[in-house]
């Protein structure tokens, strides 16, 4: 989804006059990309060795963008050592891939604009416009390479900021990774016996908007999320422990809070949500 959407964005960028080559793991993905004209060339690669052979034939000025689940991206990135090409990625965690790229001409990227949908068929026009891309250079990254990667993402309409890998993984554990696992818990709670019985009897979907909003991301690709868990599990666990502590504090005073105290709590929650989302305070 991310790779196809990136190719689509480049196609529609007036300043881009390069050639887009795609590599995918299935014939179905290749057929869709070819039939929709997403890339100039599309190849099904059966192995890492096959992909490396194709990459080695590219002009040295080519940019390689890796769009794989995190652990696959980590393994593939390490195999690029010695290639002259500038390499970036679109992975949701940074520390593991940074360690694998020590001998690669690499500047890490995390465009924060994914969704629970997968595959090139889920291509989203305008996916990157006015969204944030976090750049995580290595200590060894050349300043010109960092500038070039920033310019690349800006050219398709993204806002760019730079931070180190540790800071990225800590912040994303709060704002993306732990919420995914909370969403999974919500989906589990929604299948209590009384709820399942009501759903069985209902002539139409029974879920309210609040439940749908809370569990939406539980529909994301498990392959992608197990990699996030395995490469940022320490930070996710720390945030979940903090959530557990805050939930315990909320429950301990549940029956003793007055209506005005609850109102204050709800208003503060909305205020913080609006600030995090960039909305007016009282929206």
Secondary structure per residue as TSV (DSSP state, phi and psi in degrees):
chain	resnum	aa	ss	phi	psi
A	1	X	-	360.0	-48.0
A	2	X	H	-65.4	-44.1
A	3	X	H	-65.1	-43.7
A	4	X	H	-66.4	-39.3
A	5	X	H	-66.9	-35.5
A	6	X	H	-65.5	-44.5
A	7	X	H	-60.8	-41.7
A	8	X	H	-62.6	-41.5
A	9	X	H	-63.9	-41.5
A	10	X	H	-64.3	-41.2
A	11	X	H	-54.6	-35.2
A	12	X	T	-96.5	7.9
A	13	X	-	-95.5	112.9
A	14	X	T	-55.9	-33.8
A	15	X	T	-78.7	-8.9
A	16	X	-	-90.7	123.0
A	17	X	-	-129.7	25.5
A	18	X	S	-90.2	-169.4
A	19	X	-	-116.2	134.6
A	20	X	-	-104.9	117.0
A	21	X	E	-111.7	131.4
A	22	X	E	-115.7	148.3
A	23	X	E	-130.4	126.8
A	24	X	E	-130.5	169.7
A	25	X	S	-100.7	-7.9
A	26	X	-	-133.9	151.2
A	27	X	H	-67.8	-33.7
A	28	X	H	-61.5	-42.0
A	29	X	H	-64.6	-43.0
A	30	X	H	-62.9	-41.3
A	31	X	H	-62.8	-41.8
A	32	X	H	-64.6	-47.7
A	33	X	H	-61.3	-42.1
A	34	X	H	-66.7	-44.8
A	35	X	H	-68.9	-24.6
A	36	X	T	-101.3	4.6
A	37	X	T	62.8	32.1
A	38	X	-	-70.2	-38.0
A	39	X	-	-123.7	160.1
A	40	X	S	-72.2	-36.1
A	41	X	E	-140.3	143.8
A	42	X	E	-134.2	135.2
A	43	X	E	-127.9	139.0
A	44	X	E	-91.0	120.5
A	45	X	-	-105.9	125.5
A	46	X	S	-84.2	-18.0
A	47	X	S	-155.7	167.1
A	48	X	H	-63.0	-36.6
A	49	X	H	-63.8	-39.9
A	50	X	H	-62.4	-45.2
A	51	X	H	-62.2	-43.3
A	52	X	H	-63.9	-37.7
A	53	X	H	-62.5	-41.9
A	54	X	H	-67.4	-42.2
A	55	X	H	-64.4	-36.0
A	56	X	H	-64.8	-18.7
A	57	X	T	-91.9	-5.2
A	58	X	S	-74.1	151.5
A	59	X	-	-57.1	146.8
A	60	X	T	-60.9	-22.6
A	61	X	T	-80.8	-2.3
A	62	X	-	-69.6	149.4
A	63	X	E	-103.1	129.1
A	64	X	E	-102.2	124.0
A	65	X	E	-114.5	118.1
A	66	X	E	-92.2	123.3
A	67	X	-	-123.7	75.5
A	68	X	S	-130.3	159.9
A	69	X	-	-52.6	151.6
A	70	X	H	-55.1	-49.5
A	71	X	H	-67.8	-33.2
A	72	X	H	-66.9	-38.9
A	73	X	H	-64.4	-39.3
A	74	X	H	-60.7	-49.2
A	75	X	H	-63.6	-43.1
A	76	X	H	-68.9	-40.3
A	77	X	H	-59.5	-43.3
A	78	X	H	-62.4	-26.2
A	79	X	T	-76.8	-9.3
A	80	X	T	-87.7	2.3
A	81	X	T	-54.5	131.0
A	82	X	T	98.4	-17.7
A	83	X	-	-73.2	147.3
A	84	X	-	-82.3	-10.3
A	85	X	S	-73.8	148.0
A	86	X	E	-75.3	133.6
A	87	X	E	-123.3	137.9
A	88	X	E	-137.5	179.9
A	89	X	E	-146.5	-173.0
A	90	X	-	-135.8	32.3
A	91	X	-	-80.0	151.8
A	92	X	S	-86.0	-13.6
A	93	X	-	-125.1	154.5
A	94	X	-	-117.2	-34.2
A	95	X	H	-63.1	-43.0
A	96	X	H	-65.7	-44.0
A	97	X	H	-72.0	-29.1
A	98	X	H	-64.4	-40.5
A	99	X	H	-64.6	-33.8
A	100	X	H	-78.3	-14.2
A	101	X	T	-102.9	16.0
A	102	X	T	-61.8	-25.8
A	103	X	T	-111.8	20.7
A	104	X	S	-117.2	147.5
A	105	X	-	-76.2	92.0
A	106	X	B	-134.7	139.5
A	107	X	E	-135.2	116.7
A	108	X	E	-74.4	151.1
A	109	X	E	-139.5	143.8
A	110	X	E	-133.6	91.9
A	111	X	E	-72.7	117.0
A	112	X	E	-89.5	84.6
A	113	X	-	-159.6	22.2
A	114	X	-	-75.4	-176.6
A	115	X	-	-149.8	-179.9
A	116	X	S	-77.6	-8.3
A	117	X	-	-83.0	150.8
A	118	X	-	-132.0	161.8
A	119	X	S	85.2	155.2
A	120	X	G	-63.6	-22.5
A	121	X	G	-63.6	-19.5
A	122	X	G	-91.3	14.7
A	123	X	-	-44.4	134.7
A	124	X	-	-123.0	107.0
A	125	X	T	-58.5	138.5
A	126	X	T	74.0	14.1
A	127	X	T	-56.8	-36.6
A	128	X	T	-92.8	-10.4
A	129	X	T	-65.7	127.8
A	130	X	T	60.0	23.3
A	131	X	-	-103.9	172.0
A	132	X	E	-100.1	136.4
A	133	X	E	-118.6	123.5
A	134	X	E	-94.0	123.6
A	135	X	E	-97.2	128.9
A	136	X	E	-124.3	84.9
A	137	X	E	-67.7	154.2
A	138	X	-	-78.0	162.5
A	139	X	T	-62.0	-27.7
A	140	X	T	-89.7	-3.7
A	141	X	-	-64.2	136.9
A	142	X	-	-72.0	142.2
A	143	X	H	-60.8	-35.7
A	144	X	H	-67.1	-36.6
A	145	X	H	-65.4	-39.9
A	146	X	H	-62.4	-43.3
A	147	X	H	-62.2	-42.8
A	148	X	H	-65.5	-40.7
A	149	X	H	-66.9	-40.9
A	150	X	H	-61.4	-43.8
A	151	X	H	-63.3	-38.5
A	152	X	H	-57.7	-50.9
A	153	X	H	-69.6	-36.9
A	154	X	H	-63.1	-32.3
A	155	X	H	-65.3	-22.5
A	156	X	T	-104.2	18.0
A	157	X	T	96.3	11.8
A	158	X	-	-89.1	152.6
A	159	X	E	-90.5	144.9
A	160	X	E	-127.6	137.8
A	161	X	E	-139.5	159.2
A	162	X	E	-118.4	138.2
A	163	X	-	-153.1	167.8
A	164	X	-	-84.7	166.9
A	165	X	H	-62.9	-40.9
A	166	X	H	-64.1	-46.0
A	167	X	H	-61.3	-42.9
A	168	X	H	-57.2	-50.7
A	169	X	H	-66.1	-33.3
A	170	X	H	-67.4	-48.6
A	171	X	H	-65.7	-42.8
A	172	X	H	-69.8	-24.9
A	173	X	I	-61.5	-38.7
A	174	X	I	-71.9	-46.6
A	175	X	I	-95.1	-10.0
A	176	X	I	-140.0	-53.0
A	177	X	I	-73.5	-52.3
A	178	X	H	-62.1	-40.6
A	179	X	H	-56.6	-30.4
A	180	X	H	-63.2	-43.5
A	181	X	H	-73.2	-30.8
A	182	X	H	-65.4	-37.9
A	183	X	H	-61.4	-40.2
A	184	X	H	-63.1	-38.0
A	185	X	H	-63.8	-41.7
A	186	X	H	-60.5	-41.9
A	187	X	H	-63.2	-37.3
A	188	X	H	-67.3	-44.4
A	189	X	H	-62.3	-32.1
A	190	X	T	-68.4	-7.4
A	191	X	T	-107.3	28.9
A	192	X	-	-62.9	156.1
A	193	X	H	-52.9	-42.4
A	194	X	H	-66.6	-38.1
A	195	X	H	-68.8	-45.5
A	196	X	H	-59.5	-39.0
A	197	X	H	-64.7	-42.3
A	198	X	H	-66.4	-40.4
A	199	X	H	-62.9	-40.0
A	200	X	H	-62.2	-36.1
A	201	X	H	-83.1	-23.1
A	202	X	-	-71.6	135.9
A	203	X	S	-78.7	-6.8
A	204	X	S	-146.3	162.6
A	205	X	-	-51.5	133.5
A	206	X	-	-98.4	-16.4
A	207	X	-	-63.8	133.5
A	208	X	-	-81.5	170.5
A	209	X	H	-61.0	-37.6
A	210	X	H	-61.7	-44.9
A	211	X	H	-64.7	-44.4
A	212	X	H	-59.8	-42.3
A	213	X	H	-64.8	-39.6
A	214	X	H	-72.1	-32.0
A	215	X	H	-103.5	2.4
A	216	X	G	-53.1	-48.3
A	217	X	G	-74.5	-10.6
A	218	X	G	-66.8	-13.7
A	219	X	G	-85.1	6.3
A	220	X	S	-71.5	165.8
A	221	X	-	-63.3	115.7
A	222	X	H	-60.0	-33.8
A	223	X	H	-60.4	-41.2
A	224	X	H	-67.6	-41.5
A	225	X	H	-77.8	-28.9
A	226	X	H	-66.6	-33.1
A	227	X	H	-67.9	-40.1
A	228	X	H	-62.7	-43.2
A	229	X	H	-61.3	-42.9
A	230	X	H	-75.6	-20.9
A	231	X	H	-105.1	-9.2
A	232	X	H	-139.5	25.0
A	233	X	H	-60.3	-35.7
A	234	X	H	-63.7	-41.7
A	235	X	H	-72.1	-39.1
A	236	X	H	-63.5	-43.7
A	237	X	H	-60.5	-42.9
A	238	X	H	-61.6	-41.1
A	239	X	H	-69.1	-39.9
A	240	X	H	-64.4	-35.9
A	241	X	H	-65.7	-38.6
A	242	X	H	-64.9	-41.4
A	243	X	H	-61.3	-43.6
A	244	X	H	-59.9	-42.1
A	245	X	H	-63.9	-45.4
A	246	X	H	-67.0	-37.5
A	247	X	H	-65.6	-39.8
A	248	X	H	-61.5	-41.9
A	249	X	H	-64.3	-38.3
A	250	X	H	-64.3	-43.2
A	251	X	H	-71.0	-35.3
A	252	X	H	-64.5	-29.7
A	253	X	T	-105.0	14.6
A	254	X	G	-55.5	-53.2
A	255	X	G	-78.6	-15.0
A	256	X	G	-96.5	-9.6
A	257	X	-	-76.0	139.2
A	258	X	-	-81.6	168.3
A	259	X	H	-60.1	-40.1
A	260	X	H	-67.1	-34.9
A	261	X	H	-67.7	-41.2
A	262	X	H	-63.3	-40.3
A	263	X	H	-61.9	-41.2
A	264	X	H	-63.4	-40.5
A	265	X	H	-64.2	-45.0
A	266	X	H	-65.8	-40.1
A	267	X	H	-65.1	-39.9
A	268	X	H	-66.4	-38.7
A	269	X	H	-62.4	-44.2
A	270	X	H	-65.6	-39.7
A	271	X	H	-61.1	-43.9
A	272	X	H	-68.9	-39.4
A	273	X	H	-59.5	-45.8
A	274	X	H	-63.9	-39.3
A	275	X	H	-66.0	-44.0
A	276	X	H	-64.4	-34.0
A	277	X	H	-90.6	-4.2
A	278	X	T	77.4	23.3
A	279	X	-	-95.2	159.7
A	280	X	-	-57.1	147.1
A	281	X	T	-55.7	-38.1
A	282	X	T	-101.6	15.0
A	283	X	-	-67.3	360.0
